[in-house]
């Protein structure tokens, strides 16, 4: 259907400046703010602490924070899934290098929320970094992972690459994916590739909202089902980082 063509690779790339404005537009009106973290309350100290670093694909942008996949995992985990204390540091528009609407980057999120108590630090995205030269991203990404390691030396790092909205993603998206994979491997983190696994392209009509970029309510539930097993697997394999 013609109205849905904006979700296909080339068209999405051509309209990227417009979509970037949609991604960058945040819920907060001014200035960087403390992340309104999604966190389960009243949990025992033995419950693993997970910090989510991300962009508007993790904030529930377009649907509401209550529908964001981290909140769904915290409040309604899957059958027989162990509870997790989730701190959602994600900010609309943020990226490894891209500065979001509230003046934040992934580095700021790490500084605000990653502490020695973290058992898992999860990075998701960011499509916002498609606006930047891939060559400029590699050193910034490495520095951010090193900062997370320093702040949470016993935490596992899990890196989720950017998703695609077409079976033929544009070259810049693939370049970003490859940079993230190499950086994750260098940092001793596990890397997951939503592009190769086709997380969204299998059913864009249901999983992506009308702007062609952000998740629908059903899309957030779909990501909950994808992310929760990965997070639990990472937590079970958790081991102290090498000094």
N, C-alpha and C positions, 0 to 999 in steps of 0.2 A: 504494500500500500504506500502511495506516495508520501503521506504525512510521516511515515516511519523511516524514510530514507535518511533523515538526519542522524540516525543511529548507526549508519554504515560508515566504514573507515574513512574514505576520502572526504565525504561530506562533513563528517564530524571534524576532521582536521581543518578543512577550509573555514569552518565556522568557529574555530577554536577561540579566537579573541572574545566572541560573544559568550561562548560557554564558560570561558575562564572567568568572566565577570559574574556568571551565575554561581560558579564554584566559590569564588572569593567572597561574595556577599555573605556575611555571617549573621548570626542571630544577635550578637552584641552590636551596639551602635557605635561605641567609641573605645579606643585604647585596648591594649592587651589586658586580659582579665585572668584570674585564677581559673583553671579548667573546672567546669561544672561536672566533676567526675561522676561517672556511674559507679557506685560502690555498694556492695551488699553490706548492710549494717548489722551489728550484734553478732558477728561471726566469731568463732573461736580463733585464737592466734594460729592454730595449726592449719587453718584454711589458707591455701596458697593465694598470694597477692599477685595480680596481673595488672600491668600498666600498658594501656593501649595508646600508641603514638600514631596520629593519623590526621586525616582531613575530613571534608564534609561527607565522604562515604562512610565515616564512622560516627558522625554526630546526629544522624537522623535528619539531615537537611531535606526539607521538602515534605517530611512526614511527621516530624516531632521527635524529641529526644526519647520518648517512651518506646518508639519503634526502632531506635538505633540497635544494630545487631549486638553491640556490647551490653546494652541494657537488657536485651532479651536473654542473653546468656546468664546475666547476673540474677534476673528475676524469674526466669522460667527455663531452667536448664533442661536438656533433653533427658529422656528416660535413663535412669540409673547413672547419670552423670554426676561426678563429684562437684560440690559447690566451689565457686571461685569468688574471691574478693576482687572485683574489677574496678580499676580506676581509669576512667576514660578521659585522657588528656587531649584528645583530638580537638582541633580548631578548624573552623571553616576557612578554606583557602590556603592553609599552611602546606608546606612541603619541606623537603630537605634543604632546598635553596630558596624556594618561593616564599615570599612574605605574605601572609594571609591578611584578611580584612582587618583583623585586630592587631596587626603588627607582629605576628608570631610565626615561628618556624618550628620544625621538628626539634631543633636544638633547644629552643625555649621550653618546649613541652618536656623534654628530658630533664632539663634543669629544674623545672617546677615539681615534677612528680616522681622521678625515678630515684629511689633511695635504696639503702642496703637491705631493706625489708622485702624488696621485690623478688619474687621467684621466677617471674617471666616478664620480659619486656617485648612487646609485640609492635612491630612497625608495619603500617599498611599504607601503600601508595608510594608516591603521590602523583596523580595525573597532573597536578598543578605544576610539577617540574618539567612538563613538556614544553613550557615556554622558555626554558633555559638551554644554553649550550651544553650538550652532554659532557663535553670535556671539562666544564667547570664543576660538574656535579661530583665526580669521583672523590676528590680530596675532602669535600664537605661531608659526604656520606661516611667516609672512613672516620673522620673526626667525631661525628655524631655517635657512631657505634662504639668508638673508643671511650667517649664520655659516658655512655650507658654502662659499659663494662666497669669503668672506674667507680661509678656511683653504686652499682649493684653487682659486685664481683662474683656473687654466687648465683646470679640469675641466668636463666637460659634466654638467648636472643632468638626471636622468630621473626623473619622478614617476609612479608607478603608483597609481591610486586604489583604493578598497576594492572587493572583489568582491561580488557579490550571490548569494544562494542561492535566488532566486525570480525569475520573469519580471516580477513586480510588486514591486520593492523598496519598503520603507517610506520615508516622506518624509524621515526623519532621515538615512538612508543616502544618499539623493539630494542632500540639502543638504550633507552632508560632501563628496561627490563634487564638487559645484559649487564649494565653497570652495577645495578643493585645485586644481581646474582654474584658477580665477582667480589663485590665489597662484603657481602654476607659470608661468602666462603672464607675470605681473608680474616674476618672477625670471628670465625668459628660459630657462625649462626646458621640455622637451617633456613633455606630459601624455598618458598612456594611460589609457583608461577601460575596465576589465574588465567593468563593468556593461553598457555599450553593446555591447561586443564579445561578451558572453555566454560569458566564459571557463569558468565552472563549470556554469552552469545547463543546458548541453547534455547533461550526463551526470553528475548529482549522485551517482548510485548508485556510479559508479566513482571519481570524483574527490574525494569528501568522505568522511571517516571516520564512524564510528558516532556521534560526539558532535554531528554536524550542522554543525560549524564548521571543523574542522581537516582538512588535506589527507591523503588516503590516500597510500600509496606510489605508486600510479598517478597520483594527482593531482599529486604532486611532479614526476613525469616529464612530465606534461602541462604544468605551469608551466615546467619547463626548456625545453620545446619552444616555448613562447610567449615566454619572457623572453630566451633567448639571441639570437635574431635582432634583437630590439629593442636589446639592449646592444651588439651588434656594429655595428648601424647608427648608434647614438649615438656610438660610438668613431670610426667612419670619418668622421663629420661633425664631429668635435671641432675646436673652434677656440677660441683664447684669448678669455676673457670681456672685455667692454669695461670699461675702467677708469672 
